[in-house]
Amino acid sequence: MRALRAAWLAATLGAGAAAACVDRATSPATCPEFCPSGAIDVVDAVLGTSITRDSAFRGYVFPYHAVAMTATDAPGAMDSRAILRTSALASGLVLNSGDTTTSPLVGADSMKLTLTITRRDTAAHNLTLKLYRLPITIDSTTTFADVQSAFADSLRAVNVDALLAKPGGVDSATGDQAAIDTTSKYLKVTLKLDSLQAPYVPGDSGKLGIGVRVGADAPTSVTFCTRENACGAAVAWFVKVDSIKGTDTTLIHKQLAAVTLFDNFVFDPPNPPLDSTLAVGGAPSARSILRVTLPRAIRDSSQIIRATLILVPAVPVKGAPSDSFVVEAHTVLADFGAKSPLVLDATRTDTTFVRVGATDTVRIEVTNLLQFWTSDSTRPEVMMLRSQEEGGHAGEIRFYPSAAAAYRPALRITYARRFPFGMP
Amino acid sequence: MTARRIDGWTGRVLLGAAVLLSGYPPVRLSAQDSQFGIRGLGTPGRFETVRARSTGGAFGPFDPMSPLAEASLADLPQLTATAMGGTSYRDAEAAGATTSLRASRFPVMGLAGPVFGRLVLGGGFTTYLDRTWDVTLRDSLLLRGTMQPYSDELTSDGGVADLRLAAALRVGSRFALGVALHVLSGSTRETAARIFDDTAYHAIKQSDEVRYDGVGVSGSALLDLLPGLRLAAFARSDNRLRARLGDVVTTQTDLPNTVGGGLRWAPSPSVRLAGALTRRTWATAGAGAFNTVSWSAGLEVGSGFSPLRLGARGGQLPFGAGATAPTEVGVAAGTGRAFARGRALVDVGLEHLERKGGGLSERVWTFLLGLTVRP
């Protein structure tokens, strides 16, 4: 009897505990009769005068410091060329591990130059790269006019599309090759230069100045990776070394690696000087700063769910026709005007594409930035616009500033008001 | 002596159950969930133990551990503690669609015992208003010239508990009086969330904690008209329920007055019949609220340690969408079992309710489990 009572008790408590494990309380609402009286209130508003004290500044990233360099062939619109200088070679080499002296480098058999193309216009066929010999004195002050005469006779030319169409992307006759990296999608093009095209000049320590032009069946533009992006042009020399061992004067053939010590691009026409408009892009790069005043009701007690920055171009976007570039909107850590440090955080950056030649209104989704401001009231409500590959291209867009009343920058904000909690 | 009586396996199970029931956080205190309470203040709790619920509530005014009428405490011979839990399975049908829901609640916990002669003091808490719900809805909104579909989820978790301090005195052999002070306290964690189909619009999620407070007083009397025939009368007045967000009072709602009575007849020592009637003036709570009248009738058979209980109830619900109050009818049955020579009682019950009003109907099955200990 006692065991029976215990079993009855255990079964009852067990059934109760099992039934009480999980709540399932979600139900579709029958509104408004059986819904809470409060509702989420979403408001969409255009803040036409909330952006003030805007201005543009130039000189943030120079082309020779950019992570990309652009070569463009767009007659009448833009002509830009990549220029680079390779590093010096050692005057002698240690041929054997036990040698105490070096053997002098006396000449070169050939040289291979590998260029990495990060972006190209696949609609323009028969993309051709042409190499030119430039003086080794090229530096950051070199202009388009300074080297224009050196782009007269090309050392080598290679049709990249034709090269890619060959088996394995290799031209066995010229020694050129091309391949697309499956991960990065970058196109690597290697051109082989013989000793006449790439001579070893002892007086220059083997340094070479090289210029690159592009061409195609239609106006085109190509972006090369630079040494600042750790994927600049690579150079492989095949040199001749005098062994100098007793009476043995045999020439030894060795491979030597070199790098580019300097890369840049020059273009024509240059970016016009800044005016009252808000410029973004170009080289050296320009940025525009926009100061925003959010209404307190939105900033303090609303949740922003979408915000769009509306900008009207003052002139058609400049650059290579059919090209485009990315404009980024950043917020800043502190408002120091032109020198405001950017918040370089992917989650705090909003972007949009702009097409060269377009005059359409540009809309940048800046929800992330505004949510960042509303989450921390100490953040300055300042936006800085810049191009993504800053300094790496000549493309530039100019927007009407807040002084132009009819076309001034505006913010379109969709936000949810505070839910009326605590109401029956 | 006592330790020996509830020692052993049974005692350990009872102790474990008592710990589990009493350890549940008060914020989860809530009773009958119902969609009828979403639009109003909430779903009112029932001031009844498992024993009273199993008789449709008819024995509520006469059950010492039911916090409905404190005069019945006067018959409590010794220190007694009770707690109950319930799991409801609810089908809500509206606009041709049926949704199955489930909820577990611990609506009553109490402790009472004689202190000075015939004076008995008691205390405990009960669910006063349950405000736990979670509703989802699908709709669309014109934004930037385009209809944007979205899904909303509005939730509330918590309720208002009635903390009671009661005293009862048997004035004479046929008459007992009781009074109680009620402190209403509780909170709800409320959230409102919206997800747009178009991900260009970020999700909305807002939440806050709403705190509630109020007070009430009640009094009751028991009168034995004849041997085996007992009359109960009770009344209660609650002032208002204040809702606060932080330190700001967002709403202040008048609460109802309650009056009621019951009659219990015991034609033999093993059979007891009872009926009760209650009126609450919920209409003072504002638009969409109605005064309610509820009735109940029940039977308890068996004088030993395993009685059988049956009951029925009916009446109105205080909050609804239509021009008239939603209605509720139900039946209940249950039994109990005493252990350790009557010092521990386990009561079980099963209740079925049907609610209708404003195009919504609900069918609820509730399994009830109660534990009473007399150390």
Chai-1 contact restraints between the chains, C-beta under 6 A:
chainA,res_idxA,chainB,res_idxB,connection_type,confidence,min_distance_angstrom,max_distance_angstrom,comment,restraint_id
A,A6,B,W9,contact,1.0,0.0,6.0,A-B,restraint_1
A,A6,B,T10,contact,1.0,0.0,6.0,A-B,restraint_2
A,W8,B,R337,contact,1.0,0.0,6.0,A-B,restraint_3
A,L9,B,V13,contact,1.0,0.0,6.0,A-B,restraint_4
A,L9,B,V346,contact,1.0,0.0,6.0,A-B,restraint_5
A,T12,B,V346,contact,1.0,0.0,6.0,A-B,restraint_6
A,T12,B,V348,contact,1.0,0.0,6.0,A-B,restraint_7
A,L13,B,A17,contact,1.0,0.0,6.0,A-B,restraint_8
A,G16,B,L369,contact,1.0,0.0,6.0,A-B,restraint_9
A,A19,B,T87,contact,1.0,0.0,6.0,A-B,restraint_10
A,A19,B,F367,contact,1.0,0.0,6.0,A-B,restraint_11
A,A20,B,T87,contact,1.0,0.0,6.0,A-B,restraint_12
A,A20,B,S104,contact,1.0,0.0,6.0,A-B,restraint_13
A,D23,B,A103,contact,1.0,0.0,6.0,A-B,restraint_14
A,R24,B,L101,contact,1.0,0.0,6.0,A-B,restraint_15
A,R24,B,R102,contact,1.0,0.0,6.0,A-B,restraint_16
A,A25,B,A103,contact,1.0,0.0,6.0,A-B,restraint_17
A,A25,B,D134,contact,1.0,0.0,6.0,A-B,restraint_18
A,T26,B,D134,contact,1.0,0.0,6.0,A-B,restraint_19
A,T26,B,T136,contact,1.0,0.0,6.0,A-B,restraint_20
A,S27,B,A92,contact,1.0,0.0,6.0,A-B,restraint_21
A,S27,B,T99,contact,1.0,0.0,6.0,A-B,restraint_22
A,S27,B,L101,contact,1.0,0.0,6.0,A-B,restraint_23
A,S27,B,V135,contact,1.0,0.0,6.0,A-B,restraint_24
A,P28,B,T136,contact,1.0,0.0,6.0,A-B,restraint_25
A,A29,B,V135,contact,1.0,0.0,6.0,A-B,restraint_26
A,A29,B,L137,contact,1.0,0.0,6.0,A-B,restraint_27
A,T30,B,A94,contact,1.0,0.0,6.0,A-B,restraint_28
A,C31,B,L137,contact,1.0,0.0,6.0,A-B,restraint_29
A,E33,B,A321,contact,1.0,0.0,6.0,A-B,restraint_30
A,E33,B,G358,contact,1.0,0.0,6.0,A-B,restraint_31
A,F34,B,Q35,contact,1.0,0.0,6.0,A-B,restraint_32
A,F34,B,I38,contact,1.0,0.0,6.0,A-B,restraint_33
A,F34,B,R39,contact,1.0,0.0,6.0,A-B,restraint_34
A,F34,B,L360,contact,1.0,0.0,6.0,A-B,restraint_35
A,P36,B,I38,contact,1.0,0.0,6.0,A-B,restraint_36
A,P36,B,L154,contact,1.0,0.0,6.0,A-B,restraint_37
A,I40,B,A192,contact,1.0,0.0,6.0,A-B,restraint_38
A,I40,B,R194,contact,1.0,0.0,6.0,A-B,restraint_39
A,I40,B,I204,contact,1.0,0.0,6.0,A-B,restraint_40
A,D44,B,L143,contact,1.0,0.0,6.0,A-B,restraint_41
A,Q303,B,I204,contact,1.0,0.0,6.0,A-B,restraint_42
A,I305,B,Y201,contact,1.0,0.0,6.0,A-B,restraint_43
A,I305,B,H202,contact,1.0,0.0,6.0,A-B,restraint_44
A,I305,B,I204,contact,1.0,0.0,6.0,A-B,restraint_45
A,R306,B,A200,contact,1.0,0.0,6.0,A-B,restraint_46
A,R306,B,Y201,contact,1.0,0.0,6.0,A-B,restraint_47
A,T367,B,H202,contact,1.0,0.0,6.0,A-B,restraint_48
A,A416,B,I204,contact,1.0,0.0,6.0,A-B,restraint_49
A,F419,B,A192,contact,1.0,0.0,6.0,A-B,restraint_50
A,F419,B,Q206,contact,1.0,0.0,6.0,A-B,restraint_51
A,F421,B,E190,contact,1.0,0.0,6.0,A-B,restraint_52
A,F421,B,D208,contact,1.0,0.0,6.0,A-B,restraint_53
A,F421,B,V210,contact,1.0,0.0,6.0,A-B,restraint_54
A,G422,B,V210,contact,1.0,0.0,6.0,A-B,restraint_55
A,G422,B,A243,contact,1.0,0.0,6.0,A-B,restraint_56
A,G422,B,L245,contact,1.0,0.0,6.0,A-B,restraint_57
A,G422,B,T250,contact,1.0,0.0,6.0,A-B,restraint_58
A,M423,B,T251,contact,1.0,0.0,6.0,A-B,restraint_59
A,P424,B,G40,contact,1.0,0.0,6.0,A-B,restraint_60
A,P424,B,L41,contact,1.0,0.0,6.0,A-B,restraint_61
